[in-house]
Amino acid sequence: MIGSQIGPLLERLERGFERDGDFAGLSQMVLDMLDSPRKIGMMAGTIVFMLLFPLYFAWMPLADEGLVNGGSSAQGEWLVSFSESESVFEESAVLEDGDTHMTEFLVGIEDLGEMEIGFIELIVQCNDNDDPGPGFTDNVDGVSDLLDVAGHDSGHIEDQSADGSCTGGNGGFTIRWDVTANYTGESFNITSSQKTISETWNDNGFGIGTWSATISAEINSAPVIGSIVDSDEDFDITWRMIAYEVVIEESLMETSG
């Protein structure tokens, strides 16, 4: 099509150049470039290439994006597992009756890298082994203050309280916050898309900030002549965070439903 239009164009150029002697040299150069069907075909191909070249590079990013999105959205059989990392902060406090102790655990973005927060636990342990008998057991309670934690204002992470006695060699209490909903760390097979799996298993940016709690002691001392037995208690306080990365692999099992 382009080649068929070049012939008349050459004739018009030649007549125009003949009328204007100043362009004689340019006329001859153009005529030399287009004086055979082969040269005309090469020129037509060059023009087509010049038109299509920028269009190609404008289209390629859109095509790549479509391939990526399509691949991650495709349904398949997947084995989902979790690569975990544990962070622990420990401290101790000796409290008398009515004493309180504030404990804090700081979680920063730099602590996580590319990982997500699975859950955070506050574990308070005590062992009342120096009282004379029943009725004189020490107790402990705790209440959190998570005002500075991302997700608290939206209600995704809520304050909790707990209490426990210091008996049995494993006394105290544990509070757990699932920052990623329903996180257990257990592997499973699923029929889904990689995109849906990644969107399901993440912490949505929640959990960053200062986790704080106040521990209160109730010391039940047994009075004896001339002294008081067990006027305080030792408390071991542990903050524990489990972070994870989602690992998605092709499943070798058939999933049901």
DOTOR-761776 format. One line per 8 residues: number of its first residue (from 0); their letters; for each residue x, y, z of N, C-alpha, C. Coordinates in steps of 0.02 Angstrom, whole numbers. Layout:
BEGIN
NUM	A	X Y Z X Y Z X Y Z; ...
END
This chain:
BEGIN
0	MIGSQIGP	41 -60 0 0 0 0 43 63 0; 94 64 44 139 121 47 179 127 -17; 202 68 -44 242 68 -105 203 95 -164; 137 80 -168 97 103 -224 86 179 -223; 92 209 -164 82 281 -159 146 321 -169; 204 287 -167 267 322 -173 280 345 -244; 258 305 -295 269 324 -365 242 392 -382; 176 404 -373 149 472 -386 183 526 -345
8	LLERLERG	203 509 -283 237 558 -242 303 578 -273; 340 529 -301 404 544 -333 394 590 -393; 341 577 -432 329 619 -490 316 691 -469; 276 701 -416 262 769 -392 325 802 -366; 367 763 -330 430 791 -306 475 812 -363; 479 769 -415 524 783 -471 503 847 -507; 436 854 -519 412 914 -553 425 977 -510; 414 969 -445 426 1026 -401 499 1046 -399
16	FERDGDFA	543 997 -396 614 1012 -393 639 1042 -459; 610 1020 -515 630 1048 -579 613 1122 -584; 557 1143 -552 537 1213 -554 581 1256 -508; 610 1225 -459 650 1262 -410 721 1235 -412; 766 1271 -446 834 1247 -454 873 1243 -389; 851 1281 -337 887 1280 -273 884 1212 -240; 834 1172 -259 827 1106 -227 848 1050 -273; 888 1066 -322 908 1015 -370 948 959 -337
24	GLSQMVLD	993 979 -292 1033 927 -258 991 882 -215; 944 911 -177 899 871 -134 856 826 -177; 833 853 -234 791 813 -279 828 751 -303; 890 761 -322 929 705 -347 941 653 -293; 952 676 -231 964 629 -176 902 586 -162; 844 619 -161 782 583 -149 768 533 -205; 780 556 -267 768 511 -324 815 452 -323; 877 463 -302 924 407 -297 903 356 -245
32	MLDSPRKI	872 380 -192 849 334 -139 789 294 -159; 751 319 -209 688 286 -227 684 271 -301; 740 254 -331 740 244 -403 732 171 -424; 716 128 -376 704 57 -394 651 28 -347; 615 -24 -369 565 -56 -325 596 -81 -260; 658 -105 -264 691 -131 -203 701 -75 -153; 726 -17 -177 737 39 -131 672 66 -104; 620 66 -146 554 88 -123 529 43 -68
40	GMMAGTIV	537 -23 -77 516 -71 -26 553 -62 39; 619 -49 34 658 -38 95 636 25 131; 621 78 93 598 140 124 530 130 158; 486 93 124 420 80 154 427 40 219; 472 -9 219 483 -48 280 511 -5 336; 555 42 317 583 87 368 530 131 399; 484 156 357 431 199 382 385 160 429; 368 99 409 325 57 452 359 42 518
48	FMLLFPLY	425 27 515 462 13 577 462 73 623; 472 133 593 473 194 634 407 207 667; 352 186 635 286 195 666 272 143 721; 293 81 709 277 27 756 324 24 815; 386 48 808 436 42 861 414 73 927; 392 137 927 369 167 991 305 134 1017; 262 112 972 201 78 994 217 13 1030; 268 -22 1006 288 -85 1038 309 -75 1110
56	FAWMPLAD	352 -25 1121 377 -13 1189 324 18 1234; 275 50 1205 219 75 1246 174 18 1267; 170 -34 1226 125 -91 1240 156 -142 1287; 222 -151 1285 254 -204 1323 242 -200 1398; 248 -141 1431 234 -139 1504 164 -161 1521; 116 -142 1479 47 -162 1492 39 -237 1484; 74 -265 1435 70 -338 1425 101 -375 1483; 160 -351 1507 193 -383 1563 150 -380 1625
64	EGLVNGGS	119 -322 1638 76 -315 1697 17 -363 1693; -10 -372 1633 -66 -418 1626 -46 -490 1639; 15 -508 1616 39 -576 1627 50 -589 1701; 80 -539 1736 93 -547 1808 28 -553 1847; -18 -508 1834 -81 -509 1871 -120 -572 1855; -119 -591 1792 -155 -652 1774 -126 -713 1806; -58 -715 1811 -26 -774 1841 -41 -779 1915; -38 -723 1951 -49 -726 2023 -122 -736 2040
72	SAQGEWLV	-166 -720 1994 -238 -727 2007 -266 -794 1984; -224 -834 1951 -248 -898 1925 -261 -947 1982; -315 -985 1976 -331 -1036 2026 -284 -1096 2018; -268 -1127 2074 -224 -1185 2073 -225 -1221 2139; -189 -1276 2142 -181 -1315 2204 -115 -1295 2236; -118 -1268 2297 -58 -1241 2328 -47 -1270 2398; 16 -1279 2415 37 -1294 2484 61 -1230 2515; 28 -1208 2568 45 -1146 2603 80 -1164 2668
80	SFSESESV	139 -1137 2678 176 -1147 2741 204 -1080 2763; 233 -1079 2824 255 -1016 2854 326 -1024 2881; 370 -979 2860 438 -976 2886 438 -926 2943; 450 -950 3004 441 -909 3064 506 -884 3094; 500 -827 3130 555 -798 3168 527 -776 3236; 564 -791 3289 541 -775 3357 583 -718 3387; 548 -670 3417 581 -616 3454 556 -618 3526; 603 -614 3574 586 -621 3645 618 -565 3685
88	FEESAVLE	578 -537 3731 604 -489 3780 585 -514 3849; 635 -518 3894 624 -545 3961 648 -496 4014; 611 -494 4070 632 -455 4128 601 -486 4191; 624 -466 4248 599 -490 4312 583 -432 4358; 537 -444 4403 518 -392 4452 501 -426 4518; 521 -395 4572 503 -418 4640 452 -368 4667; 391 -393 4682 337 -349 4703 310 -370 4771; 295 -320 4812 260 -332 4875 185 -323 4864
96	DGDTHMTE	146 -335 4915 74 -331 4909 52 -261 4887; 13 -258 4833 -11 -194 4807 36 -160 4759; 97 -185 4751 144 -155 4705 123 -167 4632; 144 -121 4589 132 -129 4518 198 -121 4479; 198 -149 4420 257 -144 4377 233 -137 4305; 258 -85 4271 240 -76 4200 295 -106 4157; 274 -147 4109 321 -179 4063 303 -158 3992; 355 -151 3950 345 -128 3881 384 -171 3832
104	FLVGIEDL	356 -177 3773 388 -215 3718 380 -174 3655; 436 -153 3625 435 -109 3567 442 -150 3503; 396 -140 3456 398 -174 3391 404 -119 3338; 460 -119 3302 472 -70 3249 469 -102 3181; 458 -62 3130 456 -88 3062 523 -119 3044; 577 -89 3068 643 -115 3052 655 -184 3083; 617 -202 3134 624 -268 3166 594 -323 3122; 550 -305 3077 513 -354 3038 543 -366 2969
112	GEMEIGFI	571 -314 2938 593 -322 2869 534 -337 2824; 536 -394 2789 482 -414 2744 433 -461 2777; 440 -472 2843 398 -521 2877 334 -489 2903; 286 -532 2919 222 -511 2948 220 -535 3021; 179 -501 3062 171 -521 3132 116 -573 3137; 132 -632 3162 81 -683 3174 44 -670 3238; 79 -671 3294 48 -656 3359 100 -631 3408; 75 -600 3461 117 -576 3516 87 -601 3581
120	ELIVQCND	130 -625 3625 109 -651 3691 142 -612 3747; 105 -604 3801 133 -580 3865 125 -637 3915; 182 -660 3941 182 -717 3987 211 -693 4054; 172 -700 4107 195 -682 4175 194 -746 4217; 252 -763 4245 259 -825 4284 281 -808 4356; 255 -848 4403 274 -841 4473 265 -909 4507; 298 -918 4564 295 -982 4599 297 -968 4675; 239 -971 4706 233 -957 4778 246 -1022 4815
128	NDDPGPGF	310 -1035 4832 329 -1098 4863 353 -1090 4935; 340 -1032 4965 366 -1021 5033 311 -1000 5082; 248 -1020 5068 194 -1006 5115 177 -1070 5153; 147 -1063 5212 135 -1122 5254 78 -1167 5230; 34 -1143 5188 -22 -1186 5167 -75 -1147 5130; -132 -1180 5117 -188 -1149 5081 -212 -1085 5116; -235 -1038 5074 -260 -976 5102 -210 -920 5101; -147 -938 5087 -94 -887 5087 -58 -884 5019
136	TDNVDGVS	-94 -902 4967 -64 -904 4900 -62 -833 4870; -6 -817 4839 1 -752 4806 -34 -754 4738; -56 -696 4716 -91 -690 4651 -62 -631 4611; -75 -632 4547 -52 -579 4503 -104 -566 4450; -111 -504 4430 -154 -487 4374 -120 -435 4330; -143 -431 4269 -112 -385 4221 -164 -356 4174; -153 -296 4152 -197 -263 4104 -154 -226 4053; -171 -232 3990 -131 -202 3937 -152 -130 3923
144	DLLDVAGH	-107 -93 3892 -120 -25 3869 -88 -19 3799; -128 -29 3747 -103 -33 3679 -122 28 3637; -129 84 3671 -150 145 3636 -101 164 3581; -36 148 3589 15 168 3540 30 113 3489; -12 62 3486 -1 7 3439 -46 15 3378; -17 9 3318 -55 14 3256 -108 -40 3254; -170 -20 3243 -226 -67 3242 -270 -62 3302; -247 -26 3354 -287 -18 3414 -346 29 3402
152	DSGHIEDQ	-332 85 3368 -385 134 3356 -442 104 3314; -425 60 3267 -476 31 3223 -511 -28 3255; -487 -51 3313 -519 -107 3346 -493 -175 3326; -443 -177 3282 -416 -242 3262 -373 -273 3317; -342 -231 3358 -303 -255 3415 -333 -223 3478; -355 -264 3524 -391 -239 3583 -351 -251 3646; -363 -208 3695 -333 -219 3761 -364 -280 3793; -322 -314 3833 -345 -374 3869 -320 -371 3941
160	SADGSCTG	-351 -412 3983 -329 -419 4052 -332 -493 4071; -293 -511 4121 -292 -581 4144 -265 -582 4214; -276 -638 4248 -250 -647 4316 -236 -720 4328; -199 -733 4381 -183 -802 4397 -152 -807 4466; -152 -866 4494 -120 -879 4558 -49 -904 4547; -8 -899 4599 62 -918 4593 75 -987 4623; 32 -1034 4607 38 -1101 4636 54 -1152 4581; 72 -1211 4604 81 -1267 4558 145 -1267 4519
168	GNGGFTIR	191 -1222 4533 254 -1221 4498 250 -1190 4429; 190 -1174 4406 182 -1144 4340 127 -1091 4343; 131 -1049 4396 78 -1000 4407 87 -938 4365; 35 -896 4365 36 -835 4327 -17 -835 4273; -4 -801 4217 -53 -798 4163 -18 -784 4097; -55 -796 4043 -32 -781 3975 -86 -745 3937; -68 -691 3902 -114 -655 3858 -86 -659 3787; -129 -674 3740 -106 -680 3670 -149 -635 3625
176	WDVTANYT	-115 -601 3579 -148 -561 3528 -131 -590 3459; -182 -610 3421 -172 -633 3353 -172 -572 3307; -113 -548 3289 -109 -490 3245 -132 -508 3175; -112 -566 3151 -141 -596 3091 -197 -642 3114; -257 -628 3091 -316 -666 3115 -307 -741 3103; -321 -780 3156 -322 -853 3153 -254 -884 3136; -200 -848 3151 -134 -874 3135 -115 -931 3183; -93 -988 3153 -69 -1045 3192 2 -1066 3172
184	GESFNITS	23 -1048 3112 88 -1069 3087 88 -1138 3056; 31 -1171 3054 27 -1238 3026 18 -1235 2950; 50 -1282 2915 44 -1286 2842 -23 -1315 2822; -45 -1299 2762 -108 -1327 2737 -110 -1324 2661; -152 -1366 2632 -164 -1367 2559 -229 -1330 2545; -231 -1294 2489 -290 -1255 2472 -296 -1247 2397; -357 -1243 2374 -372 -1225 2305 -388 -1150 2304; -344 -1111 2276 -353 -1038 2277 -304 -1008 2228
192	SQKTISET	-296 -942 2231 -245 -907 2191 -191 -881 2238; -131 -872 2210 -77 -845 2251 -93 -775 2276; -128 -737 2236 -148 -669 2256 -193 -671 2316; -244 -715 2316 -290 -720 2372 -255 -744 2435; -209 -792 2427 -172 -818 2485 -130 -762 2517; -95 -724 2476 -52 -670 2502 -94 -616 2536; -153 -602 2508 -196 -551 2538 -226 -575 2604; -235 -641 2611 -265 -668 2673 -214 -670 2729
200	WNDNGFGI	-154 -693 2713 -104 -703 2766 -55 -644 2768; -77 -591 2800 -34 -533 2813 -62 -495 2873; -21 -453 2903 -42 -418 2964 -73 -349 2950; -79 -331 2887 -111 -267 2867 -77 -206 2899; -14 -214 2919 21 -158 2950 7 -149 3024; -33 -194 3053 -50 -189 3124 8 -216 3167; 8 -194 3230 56 -221 3279 118 -180 3289; 130 -130 3247 189 -87 3254 177 -37 3310
208	GTWSATIS	225 -30 3355 217 18 3409 241 -10 3476; 221 23 3530 241 4 3598 186 -35 3632; 200 -99 3646 153 -141 3683 168 -132 3758; 118 -113 3795 127 -97 3866 76 -133 3909; 96 -152 3969 50 -184 4017 73 -169 4087; 26 -168 4133 40 -156 4204 25 -219 4244; 74 -242 4282 68 -303 4323 57 -282 4396; 7 -312 4428 -8 -297 4498 -3 -360 4540
216	AEINSAPV	26 -354 4599 38 -412 4643 -9 -410 4703; -34 -469 4721 -71 -479 4783 -34 -530 4825; -2 -507 4879 38 -551 4920 0 -568 4984; -14 -632 4993 -50 -656 5052 0 -688 5100; 23 -648 5146 75 -671 5192 44 -703 5254; 76 -754 5277 53 -789 5338 91 -760 5398; 56 -728 5444 91 -701 5503 113 -756 5551; 172 -749 5577 197 -794 5629 226 -750 5685
224	IGSIVDSD	237 -780 5741 260 -742 5798 328 -711 5783; 329 -644 5786 392 -608 5777 410 -592 5706; 374 -617 5655 394 -603 5586 336 -618 5539; 346 -603 5475 297 -619 5423 331 -661 5370; 299 -717 5352 326 -761 5301 303 -736 5232; 349 -732 5184 334 -716 5115 301 -647 5109; 340 -595 5113 313 -527 5107 316 -500 5035; 346 -538 4988 349 -517 4918 351 -579 4873
232	EDFDITWR	353 -566 4807 353 -622 4759 395 -602 4698; 429 -651 4670 467 -641 4609 422 -655 4548; 425 -610 4499 385 -618 4438 431 -616 4377; 426 -666 4335 463 -669 4272 415 -648 4215; 435 -597 4179 392 -568 4127 424 -579 4059; 386 -606 4012 412 -621 3945 364 -595 3892; 390 -555 3846 354 -537 3785 381 -580 3728; 337 -609 3690 358 -654 3636 320 -637 3571
240	MIAYEVVI	357 -626 3518 326 -611 3453 347 -663 3402; 299 -690 3365 311 -735 3310 296 -698 3245; 347 -688 3203 338 -658 3137 348 -713 3085; 322 -701 3025 323 -754 2975 327 -726 2904; 348 -769 2859 341 -758 2787 299 -815 2758; 256 -799 2712 214 -849 2680 254 -883 2624; 252 -949 2624 285 -988 2571 230 -1025 2533; 225 -1011 2467 173 -1041 2425 207 -1085 2373
248	EESLMETS	189 -1150 2374 218 -1198 2328 163 -1238 2295; 177 -1267 2237 129 -1310 2205 117 -1372 2249; 53 -1388 2258 35 -1444 2302 41 -1510 2264; 64 -1561 2300 68 -1629 2271 8 -1670 2292; -38 -1639 2329 -97 -1674 2353 -159 -1644 2320; -212 -1685 2314 -275 -1661 2289 -314 -1634 2348; -339 -1574 2341 -379 -1544 2395 -452 -1558 2382; -490 -1564 2436 -562 -1578 2431 -601 -1515 2441
256	G	-659 -1512 2408 -704 -1455 2416 -674 -1392 2390
END
